[in-house]
Amino acid sequence: MSPPLLKLGAVLSTMAMISNWMSQTLPSLVGLNTTRITTSDTLTQISPKEGWQVYSSAQDPDGRCICTVVAPEQNLCSRDAKSRQLRQLLEKVQNMSQSIEVLNLRTQRDFQYVLKMETQMKGLKAKFRQIEDDRKTLMTKHFQELKEKMDELLPLIPVLEQYKTDAKLITQFKEEIRNLSTVLTGIQEEIGAYDYEELHQRVVSLETRLRDCMKKLTCGKLMKITGPITVKISGTRFGAWMTDPLASEKNNRVWYMDSYTNNKIVREYKSIADFVSGAESRTYNLPFKWAGTNHVVYNGSLYFNKYQSNIIIKYSFDTGRVLAQRSLEYAGFHNVYPYTWGGFSDIDLMADEIGLWAVYATNQNAGNIVISQLNQDTLEVLKSWSTGYPKRSAGESFMICGTLYVTNSHLTGAKVYYSYSTKTSTYEYTDIPFHNQYFHISMLDYNARDRALYAWNNGHQVLFNVTLFHVIKTEDDT
């Protein structure tokens, strides 16, 4: 090939390289097409018959493109064909030159950026290729990841529902607190004129007035009996248990006397709780056996009927000695005038708000009940009242505020049937029922301190509450 043709070949090679680089690389960088980027050092296998082709390309130190071009196979027999191909190539070169000028203006400002991005672009190409090859695997993996994320989020649904509920409750609480605050503020405004000390003094004054009012309450009339309350189940069918009506509030000792005869042992408990649990604090061995179940503890001493006699004994728990004894004149004993259940219950000793009493029957009163008030120290009879109620027809009896109340039976269906007032020396028939839960009562006594009836009900120790009608004293009362 002659020098002019070689020179032209070099120019064409350079332009072809530039054209090829611009057609494949620049359009994708400046946004003219979406052709995928390929590496510049890839060897392209071509056929010489296809025309001028770039075989390889490189860059010199000044940044110029140098390429090797494979020329098409020469047909020595046809120079016209070569001339035509040459003209076509020249036209292409001219067209490409114009395109280069246009693109050069558009790409100069981005050239430095392109250089910096080249490494990243190469990395992206590798990633794109990997995505293309593994897109199904990646989609499956990403889908699984998304599913796992959803599975992790599913438990949050009830949490969110609870959060909404809690948020609603908090709103309600806030509203209630606001309302309460308003009410309290109003109350504070109403009582704001009083400080704590003044309010405390008003309460103390009120308590004093209430105590004064209670002191004006006279002994009341029995209106109702409620219960019973079962305290304990113990002992035989017959017996007695009691507390001291004159004991201090801190002294709650209980005394227990089982059976109605042939016994001298009294058991003491420090409290009702100890009585229920069976924790004895002390045992007393009396000098005489007792008769019946109608004993009473009064002001620290035990009063009981000596067995097979009408003698009353006063025994001190503190000293363990008999302080006094006296025969109850004309009183029947040893089942001559007992209550309906028998058991040597001829003489019934009891106490109320007024003092110590003995209830019994005599031949002189035709077997009817006699009420005697006793001196608690000497056992002397202070005064007696004769009633018309037969002693053997009474189930039990007890004194409240100087009035004797008599039941008509010791069995089921019993009620308070008769009362006698020592204050007026008059009687009346009553109808006050009470529940005989265990069908057989062998002891029924009133305790003024507790305002309750203590009963021994067929081996059950029970309590009945009483309701009294009170009359308020006035200054004119004597």
C-alpha positions in Angstrom: 0.0 0.0 0.0 1.3 3.4 -0.9 2.0 6.1 1.7 -1.1 8.2 1.0 -3.3 5.2 1.5 -1.5 4.2 4.7 -1.9 7.8 6.0 -5.6 7.6 5.1 -5.8 4.2 6.7 -4.3 5.7 9.9 -6.8 8.5 9.9 -9.7 6.2 9.2 -8.5 3.9 11.9 -8.4 6.8 14.4 -11.8 8.0 13.4 -13.2 4.5 13.4 -11.9 3.9 16.9 -13.4 7.2 18.1 -16.7 6.5 16.4 -16.8 3.0 17.9 -15.9 4.3 21.4 -18.5 7.2 21.1 -21.2 4.9 19.7 -20.7 2.4 22.5 -19.6 4.4 25.5 -20.5 8.1 25.3 -24.1 7.7 24.5 -24.7 5.7 27.6 -22.8 8.2 29.7 -24.6 11.3 28.4 -28.0 9.7 28.2 -28.4 9.3 24.4 -29.2 5.6 24.6 -29.3 2.6 27.0 -26.7 0.4 25.3 -24.9 -1.7 27.8 -21.2 -0.8 28.5 -18.5 -3.1 27.3 -14.8 -3.2 28.2 -12.4 -1.5 25.6 -9.8 -4.1 25.8 -12.0 -7.0 24.6 -10.7 -8.6 21.4 -13.4 -8.7 18.7 -13.3 -11.5 16.1 -14.3 -10.1 12.7 -14.3 -11.2 9.1 -12.2 -9.1 6.8 -15.0 -9.1 4.2 -17.3 -7.1 6.5 -15.4 -3.8 6.0 -13.0 -1.6 8.1 -13.0 -2.9 11.7 -11.2 -1.9 14.9 -8.9 -4.7 16.0 -7.6 -3.2 19.2 -7.4 0.3 20.8 -5.2 2.0 23.5 -4.5 5.4 24.9 -1.1 7.2 24.7 0.4 9.3 27.5 -1.2 12.4 26.1 -4.7 10.9 26.2 -5.1 10.3 22.5 -6.7 7.2 21.2 -4.5 4.8 19.1 -6.2 1.9 17.4 -5.4 -1.0 15.0 -7.8 -1.4 12.0 -8.3 -4.5 9.8 -8.9 -3.4 6.2 -11.3 -5.3 4.1 -10.1 -7.9 1.6 -8.8 -6.2 -1.6 -10.2 -7.1 -5.0 -7.5 -6.3 -7.4 -9.8 -6.8 -10.3 -12.2 -4.0 -9.3 -10.7 -0.5 -8.6 -14.1 1.1 -9.0 -15.4 -0.8 -6.1 -12.5 0.5 -4.0 -13.2 4.0 -5.1 -16.9 3.7 -4.1 -16.0 2.3 -0.7 -13.6 5.1 -0.1 -16.2 7.8 -0.9 -18.6 6.1 1.4 -16.0 6.1 4.2 -15.1 9.7 3.7 -18.8 10.6 4.0 -19.0 8.7 7.2 -15.9 10.4 8.5 -17.4 13.8 7.8 -20.6 12.9 9.5 -18.8 11.5 12.5 -16.6 14.6 12.7 -19.7 16.8 13.0 -21.1 14.5 15.6 -17.8 14.6 17.5 -18.0 18.4 17.6 -21.5 18.3 19.0 -20.7 15.6 21.5 -17.5 17.2 22.5 -19.3 20.3 23.6 -21.8 18.2 25.6 -19.2 15.9 27.2 -16.3 18.2 28.1 -18.0 19.4 31.3 -18.7 15.8 32.4 -15.4 14.3 31.3 -13.7 14.7 34.7 -16.7 13.2 36.4 -16.7 10.3 34.0 -13.1 9.5 34.9 -13.9 9.4 38.6 -16.9 7.2 38.0 -15.1 4.7 35.8 -14.1 2.4 38.6 -17.6 2.5 40.1 -19.1 1.8 36.7 -16.9 -1.2 36.2 -18.1 -2.5 39.6 -21.7 -1.8 38.6 -21.3 -3.8 35.4 -20.2 -6.8 37.4 -23.1 -6.4 39.7 -25.5 -6.0 36.8 -24.1 -9.2 35.3 -24.5 -11.0 38.5 -28.1 -9.8 38.9 -28.8 -10.9 35.3 -27.5 -14.4 36.0 -29.0 -14.8 39.4 -32.1 -12.8 39.3 -34.4 -15.8 40.0 -32.3 -16.8 43.0 -32.2 -13.2 44.2 -35.9 -12.8 43.8 -36.6 -16.0 45.8 -34.1 -14.9 48.5 -35.6 -11.4 48.7 -39.1 -12.8 48.8 -38.1 -15.1 51.7 -36.5 -12.2 53.5 -39.7 -10.2 53.0 -41.8 -13.1 54.3 -39.6 -13.5 57.3 -39.9 -9.7 58.0 -43.7 -10.1 57.8 -43.6 -13.1 60.2 -41.6 -10.9 62.6 -44.1 -8.1 62.3 -47.2 -10.3 62.8 -47.0 -10.5 66.6 -47.0 -6.7 66.6 -50.7 -6.7 65.4 -52.2 -7.7 68.9 -49.7 -5.4 70.5 -50.9 -2.5 68.4 -54.5 -3.4 69.2 -53.7 -3.5 72.9 -51.9 -0.2 72.5 -55.0 1.3 71.0 -57.1 0.0 73.9 -54.5 1.2 76.5 -54.5 4.6 74.8 -58.3 4.8 75.1 -58.1 3.8 78.8 -55.4 6.4 79.5 -57.7 8.9 77.9 -60.5 7.9 80.2 -58.3 7.9 83.2 -57.1 11.4 82.3 -60.7 12.5 82.1 -61.6 10.9 85.4 -58.6 12.5 87.1 -59.7 15.9 85.7 -63.2 15.4 87.1 -61.9 14.2 90.5 -59.5 17.1 90.6 -62.4 19.4 90.0 -64.5 17.8 92.8 -61.5 17.9 95.2 -60.9 21.5 94.4 -64.5 22.3 95.2 -64.3 20.4 98.5 -61.1 22.2 99.3 -62.7 25.5 98.6 -65.7 24.6 100.9 -63.5 23.5 103.8 -60.6 25.9 103.1 -61.6 28.0 106.0 -60.7 25.3 108.4 -57.2 24.0 109.1 -56.3 20.5 110.4 -56.1 21.5 114.0 -59.6 23.1 113.9 -61.1 20.1 112.2 -59.5 17.8 114.8 -60.9 19.9 117.6 -64.3 19.7 116.1 -64.1 15.9 115.9 -63.0 15.7 119.5 -65.8 17.9 120.5 -68.3 15.7 118.6 -66.9 12.5 120.3 -67.3 14.1 123.7 -70.9 15.1 123.0 -71.6 11.5 121.8 -70.1 10.1 125.0 -72.3 12.5 127.1 -75.3 11.3 125.1 -74.5 7.7 125.7 -74.3 8.3 129.4 -77.9 9.6 129.3 -79.1 6.3 127.9 -81.1 4.4 130.6 -81.4 0.6 130.6 -83.3 -0.5 127.6 -86.2 -2.8 126.9 -85.5 -6.0 124.9 -86.9 -5.7 121.4 -85.1 -8.4 119.3 -82.6 -11.3 119.5 -80.5 -12.1 116.5 -77.9 -14.9 115.7 -76.6 -17.1 116.9 -72.9 -16.8 116.2 -71.1 -20.2 116.8 -67.9 -19.6 118.7 -66.8 -23.1 119.4 -68.0 -26.7 119.5 -66.7 -28.5 122.7 -67.6 -30.4 125.8 -70.7 -32.4 126.7 -74.4 -31.6 126.0 -74.6 -29.3 129.1 -72.2 -26.7 130.4 -71.5 -23.0 130.8 -69.0 -20.4 129.5 -68.8 -16.7 130.4 -66.8 -13.5 130.6 -66.7 -10.8 133.3 -69.1 -7.9 132.5 -67.1 -5.6 134.9 -63.7 -6.4 133.5 -61.7 -3.7 131.7 -61.7 -3.5 127.9 -58.2 -5.1 127.8 -59.3 -8.0 130.0 -61.1 -10.5 127.8 -60.7 -13.7 129.9 -63.1 -16.5 129.2 -64.1 -19.2 131.8 -65.4 -22.6 130.9 -67.3 -25.1 133.1 -68.3 -28.4 131.4 -71.2 -30.5 132.6 -73.9 -29.6 135.2 -72.7 -31.7 138.1 -69.9 -33.9 139.6 -67.2 -31.4 138.4 -64.9 -28.9 140.2 -62.6 -27.9 137.3 -62.8 -24.4 135.8 -60.7 -23.6 132.7 -59.5 -20.1 132.0 -58.5 -18.6 128.6 -56.9 -15.2 128.1 -59.2 -14.3 125.2 -61.9 -15.5 122.9 -59.2 -16.4 120.3 -57.4 -18.6 122.9 -60.7 -20.1 123.9 -61.4 -21.1 120.3 -57.9 -22.5 119.8 -57.9 -24.3 123.1 -54.9 -22.5 124.6 -55.6 -22.6 128.3 -53.9 -20.0 130.5 -54.9 -21.5 133.9 -57.0 -24.2 135.6 -58.9 -23.8 138.9 -59.9 -26.7 141.2 -62.9 -25.5 143.2 -63.3 -26.6 146.8 -66.9 -27.8 146.0 -68.7 -29.4 143.1 -71.2 -27.2 141.4 -74.9 -27.9 140.6 -76.5 -26.9 137.3 -75.1 -24.6 134.6 -76.2 -21.2 135.8 -73.0 -19.7 137.2 -71.7 -16.2 136.7 -68.4 -14.4 136.9 -68.8 -10.9 138.3 -66.0 -8.4 139.2 -63.3 -11.0 139.3 -65.1 -13.7 141.3 -67.1 -16.8 140.4 -70.6 -17.2 141.9 -72.1 -20.8 141.8 -74.6 -23.1 143.5 -72.9 -25.7 145.8 -73.9 -29.2 144.8 -76.9 -30.7 146.6 -77.7 -27.5 148.5 -79.2 -24.0 148.2 -75.8 -22.5 149.3 -74.3 -19.8 147.1 -70.5 -19.7 146.9 -68.3 -16.7 146.0 -64.9 -17.8 144.8 -62.0 -15.4 144.0 -59.9 -16.3 140.9 -57.1 -14.0 142.1 -56.6 -15.6 145.6 -58.0 -19.1 144.8 -60.1 -18.9 148.0 -63.8 -18.8 148.9 -64.6 -15.2 149.9 -68.2 -15.8 150.9 -71.0 -18.4 151.1 -74.7 -18.1 152.1 -77.8 -20.2 152.1 -80.6 -18.8 149.9 -83.6 -19.1 152.2 -86.5 -21.3 151.1 -84.9 -21.9 147.7 -85.7 -25.3 146.2 -82.6 -27.3 145.0 -81.5 -30.6 143.5 -84.1 -30.8 140.8 -87.1 -29.6 142.9 -87.7 -26.5 140.8 -85.4 -26.8 137.8 -85.9 -25.4 134.3 -87.6 -27.6 131.7 -84.4 -29.4 130.8 -83.6 -30.4 134.4 -79.9 -30.7 135.3 -80.1 -29.3 138.9 -80.9 -25.9 137.4 -82.9 -24.8 140.4 -80.9 -21.7 141.3 -79.9 -19.4 138.5 -77.2 -16.7 139.3 -76.9 -13.8 136.9 -75.7 -10.2 136.5 -76.8 -7.1 134.6 -76.3 -3.3 134.5 -77.7 -3.0 138.0 -75.9 -5.8 139.9 -76.0 -9.4 141.0 -79.2 -11.5 141.0 -80.5 -14.9 142.0 -83.6 -16.5 140.2 -85.2 -19.5 141.9 -88.5 -20.9 143.2 -89.9 -21.6 146.7 -92.7 -23.6 148.2 -94.0 -20.3 149.8 -94.5 -18.9 146.2 -96.0 -22.2 145.0 -93.1 -23.1 142.8 -93.2 -19.8 140.9 -90.2 -17.7 140.1 -88.7 -15.5 142.8 -86.2 -12.7 141.9 -83.6 -11.6 144.5 -81.1 -8.9 144.3 -77.8 -9.9 146.1 -75.0 -8.0 147.8 -72.0 -9.0 145.7 -69.7 -9.1 148.8 -71.8 -10.8 151.5 -74.4 -12.6 149.3 -77.1 -11.1 151.4 -80.5 -10.7 149.8 -81.2 -7.0 149.4 -84.7 -7.3 148.0 -87.0 -10.0 146.5 -89.9 -10.0 144.0 -92.3 -12.9 143.7 -93.7 -13.6 140.2 -96.6 -15.8 139.0 -94.6 -17.7 136.4 -93.9 -21.4 137.2 -90.2 -22.1 137.4 -90.6 -25.6 136.0 -92.3 -24.2 132.9 -89.4 -21.9 132.0 -86.8 -22.9 129.5 -84.2 -20.4 130.6 -84.1 -16.8 131.9 -81.8 -13.8 132.0 -81.8 -10.2 133.5 -81.4 -7.0 131.4 -81.6 -3.7 133.2 -83.5 -5.0 136.2 -86.1 -6.9 134.1 -86.3 -10.7 134.0 -86.9 -12.3 130.6 -88.2 -15.9 130.6 -88.2 -18.3 127.6 -91.0 -20.9 127.3 -88.8 -23.8 126.3 -85.2 -25.0 125.9 -86.0 -26.8 122.6 -86.7 -25.7 119.0 -89.3 -23.0 118.7 -88.4 -21.3 122.0 -89.1 -17.6 122.4 -89.0 -15.0 125.1 -92.5 -15.4 126.4 -92.6 -13.5 129.7 -90.9 -10.5 131.4 -91.0 -9.0 134.8 -89.8 -5.5 135.7 -88.3 -5.1 139.2 -88.5 -1.3 138.8 -92.3 -1.3 138.4 -93.1 -4.8 139.9 -95.2 -5.5 136.8 -95.1 -8.3 134.2 -96.1 -8.7 130.6 -96.3 -11.5 128.1 -94.0 -11.1 125.1 -93.3 -12.7 121.8 -89.6 -12.4 120.9 -88.4 -15.4 118.9 -84.8 -16.5 118.5 -83.1 -19.2 116.6 -82.3 -22.4 118.7 -79.9 -23.6 116.0 -78.7 -26.8 117.8 -82.1 -27.7 119.4 -81.2 -27.8 123.2 -80.2 -24.8 125.3 -78.9 -25.5 128.8 -77.5 -22.1 129.6 -78.5 -18.6 128.6 -77.0 -15.5 130.3 -76.8 -11.8 129.5 -73.4 -9.9 129.5 -73.9 -6.1 130.0 -70.5 -5.2 128.7 -70.9 -7.1 125.4 -74.6 -6.5 125.1 -74.9 -10.1 124.1 -76.4 -13.4 125.3 -74.0 -16.2 126.0 -75.5 -19.7 125.4 -74.5 -23.4 125.6 -76.5 -25.0 122.8 -76.1 -28.8 122.7 -72.3 -28.7 123.0 -71.9 -25.5 121.0 -70.8 -22.3 122.6 -72.8 -19.5 120.8 -73.5 -15.8 121.1 -76.8 -13.9 120.4 -77.0 -10.2 119.7 -79.7 -8.2 121.5 -81.6 -5.1 120.4 -82.7 -2.8 123.2 -85.1 0.2 123.1 -83.5 3.1 125.0 -85.1 6.1 126.7 -83.0 9.3 126.9 -82.8 10.9 130.3 -83.8 14.5 130.7 -82.9 17.0 133.3 -86.4 16.6 134.9 -85.9 12.8 135.5 -85.2 11.9 139.1 
